[in-house]
Structure formats: structure tokens, C-alpha cells
Amino acid sequence: MTTRRRTLAIAAIVIIVLVALPGVQDRMKAGASVLEAFGVSVPRPFSPEVTHETAVVGGVAGRLYAVDDSRAILIVPGATPHGVEDARVNDVARSLARSGRTVFIPELDLYSERFTVEDIESIVAAVGGLAERSNQPVTILGFSYGGSFALVAAADPRMEGRLSRVATLGAYFDLVGVIQAVTTGGSLVDGRFVPWDGHPIAKEFLTARTAQLLPEDQRRSLMAALEGRADPRDLGPGERALYDLLVNEDPRQTGPLVEGLPEVLRSVIKEFSPAQVADRIDVPVLAMHSTDDPLVPYAELARLERGMPDAEILTVHLLRHVDFQPTSAADWREALPDLVRLWRFTTWILAG
């Protein structure tokens, strides 16, 4: 055998060995998954056969992408009106399944823009069902508010031995911080004001969700005052406290105003804030957030980093909340650093 042929043979063996290594496989699969999630067709001749169906896992209904004898990923979307039918979520689920993972998307009240403790129970139950199905711990991938719900669920003691890791994209850490940014146009983090250009829908979502927790007559009075159809001085104590919070423009007053809310509102804010349970989350966490996120302020990533110092943090710049829709080659070139971070993010998920 000539020296050239011997060199080529050794190189071929090295490549074969590298490709066979799980870590290298995960990186290659992650790259394909990122591209597929953005609508790029990637040839994957060795990907497993994937079936999808409506299924019940751990007593929770949802969409299941099944791969035999594989590790499992639970995807928790945000407040998407299409829920488990959301095309983008299913693109991600299908791509991860083609990488050799069983993927489940649970039905949640969150998709109807409602905060219920039943959703946290559903996440915990679905993880338990997936862990039993695959006989190994589960990874959670949570988007937007779904990522925050996933972090709250991760603190549940029933997750011990069932949960492997949690990855979030565009999640909030403290609902008080979200309220602060939505109402005042910025966040106070360690005394530093971080401006935020939020989408008007964020204010609409906050107003609707908080008002929903009031009795119907109080809700009508509050909305009339907010819309200028009634004098806020005529409001009762409960709805007036919420009115003052929603019209407040001083970020320093957000905390005191939250403390003045009725107990039912304060309890919901605490119950759905990962900040309240961060010290009880004992699995690895990777959080990614875009600087130009119009629905959840970027400063929430800084809050998470401060409250969970062991968590891994990734910042991207071109995603609008949890979406990226390139229209030209220039868009792809500009997004390259972000795509590399997304690749790292997906590799971390697949390695769970």
C-alpha cells in the first residue's frame, strides 16, 4: 500500500470513528435539526423512522413523535393559539425525532393564555410518563412562557430521577420583572435600568390575564377604567390596586404596587415565577434569549443568571422572540453567529 493510500485509509478510519462517537453524532444531528426547524431540507439517510399520533402519556393528552428505544424530550410551547397543532412547534418536534429522540407536546391551558396549576401538574405527569416509557430521564425544551412553566415544574420533588435537564428559549424568570417591563418600558436589574421595546400585545396579554383573576363585576369595572369609560376613583380596593399597577410608569414602584395587590393575584405571580423555586431545581439548565425579544424582556435572562448561577446562558440577537424567518442569503450571513449558538443549544438538548 502506498503512503498516499495508507494516509487516506487512516483518515477514513478516523472519520468513521469520530462519526460513531455519541458527542459527534449529537453535534451533526443538532446542525441538521436547526436547519430543518427553519424549513431547510437536509438529507438524513440514516435517520430513524418517525411516527406521530395523538397520544396520552402519563395521563396527559398531546402529540407524540415516537422513536423506538430512544431518549425522550418534552416540548412545552408558549401561549400559541394553535397549541399542539402549531406548525413551528411540530417542525421542531419532527426534526428532533429524526435525530433519534421520542418527542411529546402536551395539551396545556397555557395555549389559551390561561395560567393554571393543572399545567404544572401536566408537565410533571408527562415527564413521568416519558421517563417510564424510555426507562431513562427526560429533557424538557420550553419556549417563551412554556419555558418558565417548565422551570417551575422542574422544582417539583416528583421530578427526581425522571428529569435530565431543562432548556429554555425566551422564558421569563420573575413575573414581577415582566410586569415591570411591560408597564414601564424597561427592567431594573441590580439597580440598572434596561430599556425594553415591547410589542403592544404584551400589554394586552398582561392586562387580560390579570383581570381574569378578578370577580366578573370587578373585572368589568377595571376594564372600563383602563379604557377611559369610568373614573378609577370609583374602583374598589382590589381592582384599584391592579389599575394602579397597570398604569404605573415608574419601575421603582412596581414591587410595592405588586405587594398591594389582592392575595389571589400575588399568589399567582409567585406560583408561576421560577425565581420563587430556583433553589430547588437540581438539574442542568440552559437558557437562551434574544436581545430584541418583543414579548418577554431580555433582562429576564439577566435575572435568571443572577438567580441560578449554575445555569448556562446563551444570548442571540436576531430572533424575534422564538422565531427567525430568513428571506435572503444576507439574512443567513447576518444570522450566522446566532445559528452557531442555536446549534450549541440543540446539541445540549440532544446530549441530555
PLY file of the C-alpha trace (Angstrom):
ply
format ascii 1.0
element vertex 352
property float x
property float y
property float z
element edge 351
property int vertex1
property int vertex2
end_header
0.00 0.00 0.00
1.41 3.38 -0.99
1.93 6.13 1.55
-0.93 8.16 -0.02
-3.34 5.22 0.16
-2.27 4.45 3.71
-2.89 8.07 4.70
-6.33 8.04 3.06
-7.19 4.75 4.78
-6.18 6.12 8.19
-8.15 9.31 7.56
-11.21 7.28 6.59
-10.94 5.20 9.76
-10.59 8.35 11.88
-13.69 9.89 10.26
-15.70 6.71 10.77
-14.66 6.53 14.43
-15.46 10.21 15.00
-18.87 9.95 13.40
-19.61 6.92 15.58
-18.89 8.86 18.77
-22.12 9.97 20.52
-20.89 13.53 21.06
-20.02 14.00 17.40
-23.29 12.39 16.35
-25.22 14.79 18.55
-23.45 17.79 17.02
-24.16 16.60 13.50
-27.80 15.86 14.31
-28.13 19.23 16.04
-26.91 21.05 12.94
-29.44 19.24 10.80
-32.21 19.90 13.34
-31.52 23.65 13.41
-31.66 23.89 9.61
-34.81 21.77 9.38
-36.53 23.89 12.01
-36.06 26.85 9.65
-37.51 25.00 6.68
-34.24 23.83 5.08
-34.43 20.31 3.67
-31.48 18.27 4.96
-30.75 14.77 3.62
-30.66 12.37 6.59
-30.45 8.86 5.09
-29.71 7.21 8.44
-32.41 8.94 10.48
-34.87 6.59 12.21
-38.43 6.07 11.08
-40.66 8.53 12.92
-44.36 8.13 13.55
-46.60 10.78 15.06
-50.01 10.47 16.62
-52.40 11.85 19.19
-51.50 10.02 22.38
-51.81 10.05 26.16
-48.53 9.97 28.10
-48.59 9.90 31.88
-52.30 10.67 31.76
-51.69 13.79 29.62
-53.05 14.14 26.09
-50.82 15.52 23.36
-48.90 14.93 20.13
-46.30 12.14 20.23
-43.42 11.65 17.79
-42.26 8.15 18.61
-38.87 6.54 18.03
-38.26 3.06 19.44
-35.91 2.70 22.42
-34.88 6.36 22.46
-34.37 9.09 24.99
-37.32 11.46 25.30
-37.82 15.21 25.01
-40.89 17.05 26.30
-41.60 20.24 24.33
-43.55 22.93 26.21
-44.66 25.71 23.81
-45.72 29.16 24.94
-49.11 30.83 24.59
-49.60 29.78 20.99
-53.26 29.79 19.92
-52.68 26.67 17.81
-51.34 24.65 20.75
-50.10 21.19 19.77
-51.08 21.95 16.17
-48.64 24.87 15.89
-46.64 24.29 12.70
-43.36 25.68 14.05
-43.52 23.57 17.20
-44.21 20.46 15.16
-41.32 21.26 12.81
-39.01 21.32 15.83
-40.54 18.13 17.27
-40.24 16.27 13.96
-36.65 17.37 13.48
-35.63 16.29 16.99
-37.41 12.98 16.47
-35.44 12.43 13.24
-32.35 12.86 15.41
-33.38 9.74 17.31
-35.48 11.12 20.14
-39.06 10.46 21.20
-40.80 13.85 21.44
-44.07 14.73 23.17
-46.03 18.00 23.04
-48.65 18.11 25.83
-52.04 19.80 25.73
-51.96 22.79 28.13
-54.27 25.58 29.24
-51.41 27.99 28.51
-52.19 27.80 24.80
-55.47 29.57 25.61
-53.49 32.24 27.51
-54.53 30.89 30.92
-52.33 30.26 33.94
-53.48 27.12 35.78
-51.78 24.85 38.29
-53.09 21.97 36.20
-50.48 22.83 33.56
-47.64 22.37 36.04
-49.18 19.05 37.07
-49.43 18.05 33.40
-45.74 18.80 32.78
-44.71 16.75 35.82
-47.01 13.86 34.82
-45.85 13.90 31.19
-42.20 13.76 32.25
-43.04 10.80 34.49
-44.81 9.01 31.65
-41.98 9.64 29.19
-39.35 8.51 31.72
-41.26 5.29 32.28
-41.67 4.77 28.55
-37.97 5.25 27.75
-36.62 3.97 31.07
-34.34 6.99 31.39
-34.56 10.65 32.46
-36.26 13.18 30.19
-35.13 16.52 28.73
-37.56 19.47 28.65
-37.41 22.10 25.92
-39.59 25.09 26.80
-40.41 28.10 24.64
-41.42 31.52 25.99
-43.88 31.21 28.88
-43.75 27.45 28.42
-40.06 27.57 29.36
-40.96 29.37 32.58
-43.65 26.79 33.37
-41.06 24.07 32.71
-38.68 25.62 35.24
-41.44 25.80 37.86
-42.27 22.14 37.22
-38.58 21.18 37.39
-38.55 22.13 41.08
-41.23 19.54 41.88
-39.77 16.72 44.04
-41.56 14.14 41.86
-39.11 15.03 39.08
-36.19 13.44 40.95
-34.65 10.70 38.83
-37.09 11.43 35.98
-35.76 14.75 34.70
-32.38 15.09 33.00
-32.14 18.79 32.06
-34.16 21.84 31.04
-33.53 24.11 28.05
-35.49 27.34 27.63
-35.78 29.87 24.82
-37.29 33.29 25.54
-38.51 32.40 29.04
-39.11 34.80 31.91
-37.63 34.28 35.37
-39.80 36.53 37.53
-43.33 37.64 36.64
-42.78 40.81 38.65
-39.98 41.65 36.24
-42.23 41.03 33.25
-44.90 43.29 34.74
-42.28 45.95 35.38
-41.01 45.92 31.79
-44.45 45.73 30.17
-45.87 48.65 32.16
-42.83 50.94 32.38
-40.84 50.18 29.23
-37.83 48.66 30.96
-36.39 46.48 33.70
-34.46 47.28 36.86
-31.75 44.65 37.37
-29.32 45.25 40.24
-30.30 48.92 40.20
-29.58 49.29 36.47
-32.42 50.26 34.13
-32.56 48.15 30.97
-34.89 49.71 28.34
-37.26 47.39 26.51
-39.25 47.99 23.33
-42.11 45.57 23.86
-44.88 44.67 21.45
-48.34 46.09 22.34
-49.66 42.55 22.53
-47.51 42.02 25.65
-49.51 44.72 27.47
-52.78 43.26 26.20
-51.77 39.80 27.41
-50.78 41.08 30.86
-53.98 43.09 31.28
-56.24 40.26 30.15
-54.55 37.59 32.28
-54.51 39.62 35.49
-58.04 40.98 35.04
-59.25 37.42 34.51
-58.35 36.62 38.11
-60.79 39.20 39.48
-64.52 38.53 40.03
-66.55 39.38 36.93
-68.04 42.62 38.28
-64.63 43.88 39.36
-63.16 42.90 36.01
-65.77 44.95 34.15
-65.11 47.96 36.39
-61.35 47.66 35.91
-61.59 47.44 32.12
-63.96 50.41 31.99
-61.44 52.49 33.96
-58.50 51.36 31.82
-60.41 52.21 28.65
-61.37 55.65 29.98
-65.06 54.84 30.28
-65.12 55.15 34.07
-63.39 57.13 36.82
-60.68 54.99 38.52
-61.51 56.74 41.80
-64.77 54.79 41.82
-63.00 51.42 41.79
-62.99 49.15 44.81
-59.70 48.40 46.65
-58.87 45.21 44.70
-59.41 46.49 41.20
-57.90 49.90 42.07
-54.70 48.21 43.22
-54.45 46.37 39.89
-55.35 49.54 37.96
-52.53 51.45 39.68
-50.08 48.69 38.77
-51.12 48.54 35.13
-50.91 52.32 34.56
-47.72 52.80 36.58
-44.73 54.09 34.60
-42.10 54.16 37.38
-40.15 50.86 37.53
-39.18 51.58 41.15
-42.85 51.40 42.15
-43.59 48.02 40.56
-42.54 45.98 43.58
-44.54 47.96 46.15
-47.58 48.01 43.86
-47.43 44.24 43.41
-47.34 43.83 47.18
-50.55 45.88 47.38
-52.47 43.55 45.07
-55.19 41.21 46.34
-53.86 37.91 47.68
-55.21 35.90 44.76
-53.14 37.96 42.32
-49.98 37.92 44.43
-50.20 34.14 44.84
-50.46 33.59 41.08
-47.46 35.84 40.44
-45.41 33.83 42.94
-46.72 30.43 41.86
-45.72 30.93 38.23
-42.36 32.64 38.81
-39.31 30.36 38.51
-37.49 32.84 40.77
-39.53 31.52 43.69
-38.33 27.91 43.26
-34.93 28.31 41.57
-33.04 26.99 44.60
-34.98 23.70 44.32
-34.04 22.99 40.69
-31.22 20.45 40.80
-30.82 19.55 37.11
-28.70 21.37 34.50
-30.40 24.38 32.91
-29.53 26.12 29.64
-31.35 29.40 28.95
-31.22 31.27 25.66
-32.83 34.65 24.97
-32.84 37.20 22.17
-31.88 40.80 22.84
-34.72 42.03 20.61
-37.43 39.81 22.10
-40.67 41.86 21.86
-42.78 39.69 24.17
-40.51 38.71 27.07
-37.85 41.27 28.11
-34.24 40.28 27.57
-33.47 41.43 31.11
-35.21 38.26 32.32
-32.13 36.34 31.18
-30.01 38.50 33.48
-32.41 37.79 36.35
-32.14 34.06 35.66
-28.36 34.22 35.53
-28.30 36.02 38.87
-30.86 33.67 40.48
-29.41 30.45 39.01
-25.63 30.96 38.87
-25.02 27.36 37.76
-27.25 27.71 34.68
-25.65 28.06 31.25
-26.60 31.24 29.37
-26.75 31.98 25.64
-27.64 35.31 24.04
-28.82 35.68 20.45
-29.62 38.89 18.60
-31.76 38.25 15.53
-34.59 36.10 16.83
-37.93 37.84 17.26
-38.97 36.15 20.50
-38.62 32.48 19.46
-38.81 32.88 15.68
-36.39 33.52 12.82
-37.64 33.82 9.23
-34.79 34.48 6.79
-35.73 35.82 3.37
-32.33 36.16 1.69
-28.74 34.94 1.71
-27.82 38.15 3.52
-30.19 37.22 6.33
-28.40 33.87 6.72
-24.96 35.54 6.74
-26.05 38.06 9.35
-27.59 35.31 11.45
-24.56 33.01 11.33
-23.33 33.75 14.91
-26.86 33.18 16.19
-27.17 29.95 14.22
-23.95 28.70 15.80
-25.43 29.39 19.23
-28.64 27.63 18.22
-26.52 24.69 17.13
-24.86 24.61 20.56
-28.28 24.91 22.18
-29.67 21.96 20.18
-26.55 19.86 20.76
-27.02 20.37 24.50
-30.64 19.22 24.24
-29.77 16.09 22.27
-26.98 15.21 24.71
-29.42 15.14 27.63
0 1
1 2
2 3
3 4
4 5
5 6
6 7
7 8
8 9
9 10
10 11
11 12
12 13
13 14
14 15
15 16
16 17
17 18
18 19
19 20
20 21
21 22
22 23
23 24
24 25
25 26
26 27
27 28
28 29
29 30
30 31
31 32
32 33
33 34
34 35
35 36
36 37
37 38
38 39
39 40
40 41
41 42
42 43
43 44
44 45
45 46
46 47
47 48
48 49
49 50
50 51
51 52
52 53
53 54
54 55
55 56
56 57
57 58
58 59
59 60
60 61
61 62
62 63
63 64
64 65
65 66
66 67
67 68
68 69
69 70
70 71
71 72
72 73
73 74
74 75
75 76
76 77
77 78
78 79
79 80
80 81
81 82
82 83
83 84
84 85
85 86
86 87
87 88
88 89
89 90
90 91
91 92
92 93
93 94
94 95
95 96
96 97
97 98
98 99
99 100
100 101
101 102
102 103
103 104
104 105
105 106
106 107
107 108
108 109
109 110
110 111
111 112
112 113
113 114
114 115
115 116
116 117
117 118
118 119
119 120
120 121
121 122
122 123
123 124
124 125
125 126
126 127
127 128
128 129
129 130
130 131
131 132
132 133
133 134
134 135
135 136
136 137
137 138
138 139
139 140
140 141
141 142
142 143
143 144
144 145
145 146
146 147
147 148
148 149
149 150
150 151
151 152
152 153
153 154
154 155
155 156
156 157
157 158
158 159
159 160
160 161
161 162
162 163
163 164
164 165
165 166
166 167
167 168
168 169
169 170
170 171
171 172
172 173
173 174
174 175
175 176
176 177
177 178
178 179
179 180
180 181
181 182
182 183
183 184
184 185
185 186
186 187
187 188
188 189
189 190
190 191
191 192
192 193
193 194
194 195
195 196
196 197
197 198
198 199
199 200
200 201
201 202
202 203
203 204
204 205
205 206
206 207
207 208
208 209
209 210
210 211
211 212
212 213
213 214
214 215
215 216
216 217
217 218
218 219
219 220
220 221
221 222
222 223
223 224
224 225
225 226
226 227
227 228
228 229
229 230
230 231
231 232
232 233
233 234
234 235
235 236
236 237
237 238
238 239
239 240
240 241
241 242
242 243
243 244
244 245
245 246
246 247
247 248
248 249
249 250
250 251
251 252
252 253
253 254
254 255
255 256
256 257
257 258
258 259
259 260
260 261
261 262
262 263
263 264
264 265
265 266
266 267
267 268
268 269
269 270
270 271
271 272
272 273
273 274
274 275
275 276
276 277
277 278
278 279
279 280
280 281
281 282
282 283
283 284
284 285
285 286
286 287
287 288
288 289
289 290
290 291
291 292
292 293
293 294
294 295
295 296
296 297
297 298
298 299
299 300
300 301
301 302
302 303
303 304
304 305
305 306
306 307
307 308
308 309
309 310
310 311
311 312
312 313
313 314
314 315
315 316
316 317
317 318
318 319
319 320
320 321
321 322
322 323
323 324
324 325
325 326
326 327
327 328
328 329
329 330
330 331
331 332
332 333
333 334
334 335
335 336
336 337
337 338
338 339
339 340
340 341
341 342
342 343
343 344
344 345
345 346
346 347
347 348
348 349
349 350
350 351
